[in-house]
Amino acid sequence: MLAAELRLHDVRVLVLEKETEPASAVRIVGLHIRSLELMAMRGLLERILPHGRKRPASAYFAAIPKPAPPGLDSRYAYLLGIRQPVIERLLEEHAVELGARVRRGCAVAGFEQDDEGVIVELADGERLRSRYLVGCDGARSTVRKLLGVGFPGEPARTESLMGEMEVGAPPEEIAAAVAEIRETHQRFWLRPAGVGVYSVLVPAAGVSDRAEPPTLEDFKQQLHAIAGTDFGVHSPRWLSRFGDATRLADRYRVGRVLLAGDAAHIHPPIGGQGLNLGVQDAVNLGWKLAAQIDGWAPGALLDTYQAERRPVAEEVLDNTRAQTELLATEPGPQAVRRMLTELMDFDEVNLHLLKKITAIGIRYDFGAGPDLLGRRLRDVDVKQGHLYGLLHRGRGLLLDRTERLTVAGWSDRVDHLADSTAALDAPCVLLRPDGHVAWVGDDQQDLDDRLHRWFGKPTP
């Protein structure tokens, strides 16, 4: 996603991927509302939708099932379940179509930076030089470790086994057993993943050493321990093991090297927020890094990446910590869980939690101003169709309902739509390339000040 965002601004990009082939694990991931909005902003949603399965939007906080409350302010108020290799392939194709280069089988072994750039050394000894380096290399990030950035937090307390396999038991028997067990064991499921194939999740306590890959026998052992049967599981497609470690990088940037996604933050997978958090990091960072490389970025623009995204990650870590506590089977957490289940019947509580999970409640601190300032703008109707259709190029946008303002001097970076009919409860708004509102008002001088803040000096 980051490579594609950079290519929208004609930045030369090389993606180094240590794996020689795409990931084989066919786990299902979910795209939440905010990520779906970002895909729509880049013209990607129509490409992605046929490969996924829409499900009703829901906070599903700590696996507490509640329908979505009224008041979801989005045209994309649903969850899209999609197989991880598919979304990875679609995003790679998108980046390559825009001109990004991808080299597989290239592991980064080291790097050194100076005032002008970064020299990256690959495992085979090859050396490459670039202006910047971004580590999007996951929880065990080589870039983060070599950079010497701390990764404080809590180690895993519980671990789970997850995989896809064929199941011999009848579907109705599985459904009845799962419904009964999940009344007290939330870290347990068997979910259909195809004809005769199920996604299986069980606690990993008491099975093989965590350093060793899990086996089918491990799954059978845990299924027997919890359900009294292994449901006839066989022929696994993939098997994995994960924990609930929670960690956040001290810094997202050191000089010309930056971190994004799981390289910067890890947390329990409950709520399905990890992929979404990383994609949103990329869209926040892409245009800022491109501006820095192109030479028009205001002095502190690149530093706003950490200032904006690290607090968001902190909130995600906190909500996953809270959800994890509510999955425990002890009487105390179960009592709190029952109380929260009652509270989520109030629409305000349910909506508050849903906004946290889906990231549509984020408000960046852009200073004093209307409540809309710093928030993402929904996909409103405009005379040319939908607002997000005007953001495909990753540029800023002035939505001008007065039809008398101008972005002269910034027109090489910011588009202008004069539309008095736009469905907007504000006179005019200036949108950053990530869809967040950078200014609200109708005064040209005030607008120029904000354009200068976010998009640098005007072009003569």
N, C-alpha and C positions, 0 to 999 in steps of 0.2 A: 504494500500500500504506500509506503514511504517513497519507494522508487518511482511509482506512478505519479505521486504528488510533485516530486522534483522534476520529472519529465514534462509536466504541464508548463513549467517555466523554463524549458530548454536547458536544464542542468544535465551535464553528462553524468550518468550513473552506472556503476558496476555493482552488481549483487554477487557476493561471494557466499556460496552455499557448500558447506562441508559434505553434505550427503550427496551421493551420486545419483540417487533415485528419489522421487517423491515419497513422502511417508506412506507406509502401508497400513497403519492403524486407521480403521474406518469409523472412528468415533463420531458421533453426532455432536455438532456445536450449534449454539443458538445465536442468531443476530437479534439484538434488542432494538427498541425503537430508535434510539439515537444513531446506532450504526446503520440502520436501514435508511434513516434520513441522509446520512453522509453518502451512502451508496447512491441514493437518488440524486444528490447534488452533483455527483460525478458521472451521471448517466449509466451507472452500473447495475441499478436495481433490476431493470427489465432483463438483463443478461443472467442475473443470479436467480430470480424468482422461479423459473421453470425447474430448477434443480433442488428446490427446497420444499418444505411443507409448512404452510401457515398454521399457527396455533393462536388461540385467543391470548391477548396480552393479560398478564397477571403478575403481581409482585411475587407470588409463590415464596414469600419470605420464610426462610427456615423450613421449606417444603410444606408450608401451611396453605392448603388450596382455598383460594378466595377468588371470585370473579373480579374482573377489572371494574373499578368504580367509574361513575360518570365523570366527565371533565378531562379526559385524556386529550390534550391539545396537540394532536398530530394526525396527519393524513396516513401515517404508517403505524397505526396502533395495533400491532400484532407481533408475535415472536416467529421468526423464521428458522426452523430446524433444517440444517444442511450438513452433509458429510464433510468432515474436515479436509480430506484430500481434494474434494470438489471446489470448495471455496478457495483453497490455496492455488489450485490450477487456474481458476478464473481470474484471480488477482494477478498471478504471474503473467497470464496471457495479456491482460490489460496493460501491465507495465511494459511488456515487450513490444506490444503494438505502439506504445507511445515512444519507444526508442531505448528503453533500458536494456542493458546487457546482463545476462545471468550466466555465471560460470559455476558448474557443479563440480563436486569433488575437490573443492578448494578450501582447506581449513586454515584459519588465521593462527599463526604461531607466535607472532609478536608484532609490535609496532613502536615507532618513536615519532614524536612530533616536534615541530619548531614553529617559528612565528608565521611561516608561509604555508605549512601543510603537514601531512602525515605520511610517513613511509611505513607500509604494511608488509610484513614478511609472512609468506605462506609456508605451510608445513614442508613443501618440497624445495624450499629455499628461494623461490621466486620473490622478487621485491617489487612492489607497486607504490606509486606516489599519487596522493590525492589531496584536494584542498581540505576535506573533512572526512571523518570516519564516524559512522553511527553503528553501535552495537545493538542489533536486533536479534541477538543470539541466545535468548532464553534464560531460564532460571540459573543455569550453570555457566553463565556468560563468561567466555574467555576474555572478551574486551573489558568487562567490568573488573575482572581479577587483575589483568595486566595494568589497568588504569589505577589500581590501588584504591578504588572507591569502596567504602564500607557498606555492608549489607546487613544491618542489624535487624533484629526481630526475634521471633520464637521458632525453634525447631519443631519438626512434626511431633505431635503427641499421639495422633491416631493415623493409621494407614488403611487404605482400601484397595481391593482388587477390582479391576474393571476389565471387561472383555466382551467379545461377541462370539457366540457359539450356537450350534444347533441343539435343540431341546427335544427330548422324546415324549415328555408328558403332554397330555391334552391341554389346550389353551385355557379351558374353563377351570381345570384343576390348578394351573399356575396362577390365574387371576385371583381365585379365592384365597390361595395361600399367601400371596403377596399382600392382598388387602388386609388380611388378619395380622400378618407380621409387621406391616408398616404402621400399625397403630402404636407400636412401641419402639421399633427399630427403623429409623429413617435412612440409615446408611445401608439399605437393602432394597434391591429391586430386580425384577426380570421384566424387561419391556420389549415388545415385538420390534424387530429390526429387519423384517423380511419374512418370507414364507418359511416357517419352521425355524427361524433364526431369532435369537433374543440377545439384547444387551443385558449383561449381568453385572450387578454391583454387590459386593459383600465386604464386610470388615476383614482386614488382613491379619488381625491378632492371632498369634499362635501358629502361623504357617511359616514357610521357608524363609531363610535369611533374606533381608531386604536388598542385599547386594546381588542376589540371584534373580533372574527373570522368573515370574510366577509360572506355574504349570497348571494344566487342567486338573490334576489331582488336588492342588491347593483350593481351587474353586469347589470341587466336589466335597472336600473336607469341610469347608465353611458353610456350604449349603446344607449339608447334613447337620452341622452343629446348630444352625439357626432354624431350619425348616423341617428337619427330620428326614429329608430326602434330597437327592441331588438332581431331581427332575429329569434324569436321563441325559444330562448335558454331554455333548461330544463334538468332535470336529470343530475346534476353535478356529476362528478367522484371525483373531489377534487377542493378546492378553497383555495387561499392563498393571502397574502398581503406582499409586500416588499417595502423598501424605498431605497434611494440613499445615505445613510450614507457612509462616507469615513473615515476610521481610520486605524492607523498602530501602532502596539505595540512598546513601547520604546526599549524593549529588547526581544530577542528570547530565552535567557537562563539566569537563575539565579541558579548557583550551579548545582545541579543534576536534575533540572526541566527545560524542554524546551517547546516551543510552535511551532505549525505548522498549516498550512492551515488557515481557517477563524478565528481561535483563535489568530492568529498573524496579520491578515489584513482583512479588509472588504472594499468593493467598489461596485458601481452600477454594475448590471449584464450585462451591454451592452458590447458586444464583446465576451461574454461567456468565460471569462478568469478565473473565480474563481476556479472551479473544477481543471482546468489545473494547476493553480498556486500552489494549495495544493498538488497535486500529484507530481509535480516537487520539492516542498519542501521535500517531503518524500524521494524521490530518492537521493537528495543531502545529507540529514541527515542520512539515514539508514546505509551506509557503514562507515561513520565517527563515529557514536555512537557505532557500532559493534566493530570498531577498538579500541575505548576507553575501552570497556568492555573486549575485548580479551587481552588488555595489550600491543599492539604494536603501538598504535597511537602516532605520533609525538606530542610534547607538546601542540602546538596550533591548532591541526587539528580540534577539535570539535568547536573551536571558529570561524573557517572559515565558518561554517554553517550560522551564522548571518551575517558575513562579506560579504558573497556572495549572500544570499537570500534576505536580507532586502532591499538592493538597487534595486533588481529586483521588489520587491513589490512596492517600491516607484514609479518606472516607470509605473507599471500597474495602480496604483492609479492616477497618473497624466494623463495617456491616457484615463482613464474612466471619469475623471473630464472634460477633453476637449470634449469627445464625448457627455457627458451629456449636456454641454453648447450648443452644436450644435443641440440638439433635441428641444431646446426651440422654441416657436412659435413667439417670438418678432422679429421685423424687423432686429435688429442688429445681433443676432445669425443666422438668416436666410440668411443675406447677406454674413456672413463668411462661412456659409454652401455652398452657391452657388459658392463662390470662391474656396473652397477646392474641390468641385465636379469637377471643371475645372482642378485644379492642379493634381488631381488623374488620369487624362488622361495621365500624364507623367509617364512612367514606373518606373522611379527612385523613385518618390514620392509614388506611389502605392506599390512598393516593400518594401520601408522603413516602411510604416504603416503596411503592412502584416506581416513583420518580428516582429514588436512589438506585434501584436495580437497573433501570433502563437508561440512566444518565441524562434524562431530559430535565432534571431539576438543577443542573449545574449552572451556577452564575459566577463568572470570573469577576474579580475586583477591578473595575475600570474607573473607580472613583465615584463621587456623588452623582446622582442622576436618577431618572425614572427606573422603575423596577425592571423594565425590559432591558436596560443597559447591562451588557455583560452576559445576557442569556442568549440561547440559540433562538432564531426566529422560525416559527412553523412555516410550512410550505403553503403560503397564502396564494389566493387566486390573483393573477395580474392579467393585463390585457393580452399578453402574449402566451397565456396558459397558466402554468404553475411557476412560482418563484424559483424553485430548485432547478428548473430547466435552464435558468440563466446563469447558473454557477458551475457548469460543466468544465469551464476552462480554468477554474481555480483562481479567479481574480476577485478583487473586492467589488462591491456593488452598492451604488447609491439608489435606493428606492425613493423617488421624489414625488410625493403626492401634491406638492405645490406647483410643480412643473415650471419652477423659476430658478432652481439652483444649478450649479455646474461643478464638474470635477476637472475643469481645465487645469492643466499642469500635472495631473495624475492620471490622465486618460490612457496612458500606456500600462497602468496597473489596476485601474478601477473603471468598471462599466457604470453607465448611467441610464436608469429607466425612469422617464417622466410619465407618471400614470396616476391621474387623480382618482381613478376608479379602484385602485388596489385595495384589497380587503385587509386594511391595517388600521389599528387603533392608535395611530401616531401620525404626525404630519409627514415626517421623512425619517428614514433610518439608513445608516451606513453599515454595511455588512462586511466583515472580514471574509477571506476565502474559506474559513472553516464554518461560516454561517452564524457566527456570534455577532451580536449587535454592538458596534463600536461607538455609535453616536445616535442620539434621538433629538430632533428639533427641526427648526425651519430657518435658522440664521446662517447666512453664507460665511461670515467670519468665523463663527463657532465651528462650522463644518470644516473650513480650511485648517483650523487648529487641530482638529481630530485627524484629518487626512495626513497632516504633517507628522502627527504622533505615530500613526500606524503604517503609513506608506512613504515616509521620508520626504525629502525635499522635492518640490515640484520640478518638472522638466521644463526648461525655458522654451 
